[in-house]
Each structure stands twice: as C-alpha cells, then as structure tokens.
Amino acid sequence: MLTYYRSIGGKLTTLDGYTDGCWINAAAPTPEELARISRETGLDLDYLSYPLDPDERSRFERDEGQLLIIMQTSYRLAEDSDIPYDTVPLGILHTDHCIVTVCALEENPVVKDVLSGLVRRVSTVKKNRLTLQMFLRNAQRFLIDVRQINKRVDAIEDKLENSQQNRELLDLLKLEKSLVYFMTGLKANEAMMERVKRDRIFEMYEEDADLLEDVLIENLQAIEMATIASNILTSMAGAFGSVISNNVNQVMKTLTVVSAIFLPLTFMAGIWGMNFQHMPELALKYGYALALGSMFLVASLMVWFFRRQGLW
C-alpha cells in the first residue's frame, strides 16, 4: 500500500499522489507499487526491494544522488506465533526531492508512531532530520518492547513458583529468543549509525548532530537493557527448571508415601476378605470393628513413622 504525506503547518497531511518534498510510505508494497515509486522518484528498483528481505542487515548505500538506509525495527507478533517479538528491516530512501520508507509489514511500529504524532516537529522537506527522528523513535520502541518483556517475565515468574508443567518455562525461552533478536538488531543499528556519524553521509546541522548523539545513547541503553533481561532470563530458566523438577519430585514423594501407607492395609484387607469357614474372626462379635481398628492403628503408625523421618 502506498501513502503520500507532506507536512503543512507542522502537521502531516495525506496527498493523492506524488509531489516534491513529500514522504512516500510503502507498506507491504506490491511489485507494481514499487515500479510506480521508481517512476515517480527515479529510485532504483533494487534499492526499493532490499528492505523487503527479512534477513537484510542494517546498512546504508549511496549512489548517484540516491541514499538507502536500512535499520532493524522491533514489532510484536500475534499471540499464536512461535515468539512474541521479532525484528524487521525498515528502509529509508532519500532522493533530491523526497523521502521514501519501505517495509514488508503493513504497519511498521516506527512509521505508525511518526504518523500518530508521537514524534514532534516532523517536516517531510527536512529529509535528514526526519531520518534521525525515525532513528530515535526506533531506539525508543526497542526500550518499550524490552520493558514489556520484563513485565511478562514477572508474570510468568509468579506462575512458576508452583508450576509442575513446562508451559511457563517454554514461554521464558520464547522471550529469551526475542531478546536475542533484539540484541542482534540493536547492535547492527549501532554499527550503522556510528558509520553515519563517522562518514557524514548527509549534511547535519548542530541540532541534527545532537539528535544523532541522543539516538546513539538511547540505542546503547536499549542494548544494555536487552542484555540484562537476557542474562536474567537465562539464569531464571535454569533455576525454575530445577524448581519444576523439585515440584514434581514432591508430588511423586507424596504419592509414594500414600502408596506405602495403603500397602499393609491392602494386605490386611486381603487376608480378612478370604472368608474361609474356620477363620476365627468370623465368630467374634466385634470382629469387624477389630479389623477396622487394627487397620487404622497400622495406618497411624505408618504416618507417624514417615513424619518422624521427614518424608511427609
């Protein structure tokens, strides 16, 4: 889907088509839509197609007035997915007259935040400033998602204390996998932005340079938070694996003790249940009560023994 925007009076306004100074957002574009962008902007089709590769790394390329920047962005998957969070490339392309964003998702979280007004003073004419603002919002999105992961870990931790199943442990492993993707994407973004700063791929004013420094700081903070969360998850997975195993052992120990208590009772009931003609207890007036009393006494002695041994 193609959408054209232009900032008018400090607000983004949707346009019907291309005009100089606009921002073209291509969300899950078709080949026909990419060809249309190429005709309108003069961008190479290969440049427009690179961000649609899910395995594309963070980098930038510059050639004959065209600039391609690819960065990794975080996004949340559906509840039934193998992992809760993943990363996806977002392409930012510059020409002399416009800026283009390309992503395989129908709604990239970073682009959505910019369009919803969470990024202030957006100007589609100032392509370099808008690119740096997307950098900053992307780092902030990673921080938000890492905090959400930490909240989910806390909720799973409460369930794990009394769990005897592997479901919660598997949820932790899925979150740990998401954090690995986050750290990989964040480190790739950091390397790309350090090159942007070092090579000065586009003109930056003093305010832009300060904004890039803020981006690098936010990105580094996101890396540190993701690393800490991943380390905690790794240790928790091992610790709670032992907790689950211990919980299961406690259940098995209880079942074993109960079986041991009922074993002599079953033996006694089997003996008295044979009902042969000359069994002496058949003639006793209180034989039934005596049998039940004997079984209760044996059961009580067994319970006392196991409690004294600390087994129950």
N, C-alpha and C positions, 0 to 999 in steps of 0.2 A: 504494500500500500504506500502510495506517495502522498505526502502532505507538504504544502509550501507555506512558509511563515516569513513574516517581516515585522520588525519592531517599529511600532508607530507610537510616539508619545510615551515611551518606556514600557509598552505592553506588546506582547506578541499577537499579531493578527493573522488569521488564516487567509491565504490567497488562493485564487482559482488556478493560477499557473505560474510559470517562471517569470521572474523579473530580477534585474541586477540588485545585488545587496540582500537577496533573500536567503533563507535557510531551507534546504530540502531535506526532509526526513524520510528515508526509505526503510520501512518496517516490513520484514519478510518479503522483499520485493521479488517479483517475477522477472524472467529474462526480458520480457517486453518493457517492463518499467525501468530496468537497468539501461536498456537501449535508449529509452526516452531521455533519461538523465544524461547519458553520454552525448546525445544530440544537442541537448539544451545547454550543457556546460562545457563540452569539449573534453570531459574526463575520459581517460582510457577505460575500456570495459574491464580489463584485468584489475585495475585499481578498485573498481566498484565491486568486483566479485570476491576479492581477497577476504574482506571481513565476514563473508558468509560461510567460510570454512571454520567449523567449530574448533579445530586444532591449530588455528592460526595464532602465532605468538605475538606478543606486544612489540611493536617496532614502528619505524617511520621510514618513508621513502620520499624522495623529492626528485622531480624530473620535469624539465621544460615548463616551469610555472605551475606544475601540479604537485600538491603535497598530500601524502597519505599518512595518517597516524592511526595505529590500531592499539587499543588498550583492552585489557580484560575487565569485565564488569560482573558483579555478583547478581544473582537472581534466585528467587525461591521457586522450587518445583512444586508440582501437585503432591497432595498427601500420599497418593499411592505410588510415588516414584521410589526408586531404589535409594536415593539420597535426598535429603531435604533441601540442600542448596548446591548450586553449581556456578561456574563462570562461563561467560560467553563473550566473544570479541565484539567490540563496537568500533566501527571505522569512522574517522573524521577526515574529510577531504576538503582541501582548500583549492579554489581557483582564484583568478584575479577579481572575479565579480560575485562569488557566492561561496557558501559553505554547505557541505553535504554530510549527513550522517547515515550510515548503513549498518543494519543489524539483522541477524536471522530471526530474532524474536519479533512478534507482532507488537510488543510493548516493552521496550528496554527501560528498566527502572531509572537509569540516569536521565534519559531523554524525558521520561514521564515527569520526573521531579522538576526539570527545567521548564517544561510546558505548564506545569501546575502552579508555577510561581514561587517555588521554594528557593530558586536562585534569583537574586535581585539584580537589577540594572542590566538586564540582558539586552544586547544590541547585536542584531544579525549583521550589521555593517562591520562591526569590530570583530572580525573572524578570530584573531589571535586571542582576544580577551574571552570570547565565548568558549574557545577551546580550553583555555586554562580554567574557566569556571566549571566546565564539564569534568576536567581532571579532579578538581577539588570536590565536587559533588560525588564523584565516583569513590574517592577515598572515604568520604563520609558515609556512603552507602555500605561499604565494607564494614565500617565500625558499627553501624546499626545492626547489620546481619550477625556480626560476631556477638554482639550483646544479646540478640535474640537466641542464638545458640546457647549462650551461657544460661539464659533463663530456662531453656528446655532441659539442659543438663541438670539444673537444680530440681526441676520437677521429676525427672527420671530418678534422681538420687533418692528422693523421698520414697519412691515405689520400690527401689532396690533393696531397702533395708529388710523387708520381709518377703522378698520375692524368692520363689523356688523355680522360676522358669527363665529361659534365655531371652525372652522378648525385649526386656528393658536393656539387657546387655547388647543385643543387636542394634537397638536404637542408638546407644552410645557409639558403637562402631560406625554407624552411618554418619553421625555428626562429626566424628573424627575424620572420616573420609572427606566430608565437605570442607573441613578446616584445612586439610592438605591441599585441596584445590584452591582455597582462598590464599594460602601462603605462596603457592606457586604463582598464581596470578598477580598478587601484590608485589612479589619480588621482581617479576617480569616488568610490571608497570614502573617500579622504581628505577630499574636499569634504563628503560626507555626514556623516562622523564629526566634522568641525570644526563643522558645524551642530548636531550632537547636543551637543557640548560647549558651544557658544555659547548655544543655545536651552534647554538643560537640559530635554530632552523627558521625562525621567523622573528621579525622585529618586535622587541619588547620595550615598553616604557618602564620607568621606575616602578610604577604601580603594578605593572604586569610581572616584573621580576619579584616583587614582594609576594604577589599572589602565587607564583611558582614555588617560592620558598615555603609558603603555607601548605601548598599541595604536598611537597616532599615531607614536611613534618607530619601532616595528617596520615600520609601513606605509611610512614615509618611507625606511627602509633598503631595503625591497623595491623601491621606485620607483627609488632610486639604482642598485641592483644591476641591475635590468632595463634601465635606461637605458645603463649602462656596457656590459652584454652586447650590447645592440642596436647601439651605436656600433661595438663591436669586430667584430660580425658584418658590419656594413655595409662596413667597411674591408677585412675579410677576403674578402668576396665579390668585391670589385673586384680585390684583389691576386691571389687564387687564380684568378680568371677569366683574368688575364694569364699566370699560371703554366701553366694548362691550355693556353692558346693557344701558349705557348712550347714546351711539351712536344710538342704536335702539330707545331709547326714543326721541332723537332729530328728527329722521325721522318720528316717529309717531306724534310728536307735529307739524311738518311741514304739514303733511297730514291733521291733524285735522284743522289747521288754513285755509288751502286751501279749505277744505270742508265747513268751516264756512263762508268763503267769497262767495263761489258759491251758498250757500243755498238761500239767498234773491234774487239773480239773477235768480235762477231757479224758484222761486215763482213768480217773476215779469214776466218772460217769459211765465209762465203758465197762468197767468191772461190775458196777451195781446194775447196769442195764441188761446183763445177760439173763437174769430171771430164771435160773435153774431151780428145780423143785426143792432141793435141800439146802439152799443158801440161807444162813442163819438169820439175816436181817429181814427176811420175808415175814418172820413170825413176831418181830419186835413191834410193839405198839407205836413207838415213836421212831421207827427206823428211817422214815422219810426225812423227818426233821433232823435226825442224827447225821444222815448223809449230807444234807444241805449245810449243816453246821460245820461238818468236817471240811467240806469244800471251801466254805467261807474262811475258816481258820487257815487253811493252806494258802489261799489267795492273799490273806492279810500278811502272813509270814513272808511270802514272796515279795509283796510290795515293800514291806519293811526292809528286807534284805537289799533290794535294788536302790532304795532311797539311801540307805546307810553307805552303800558303795558309790553313791553319787552318779548313778547311771540313769536316774529318772527324777 
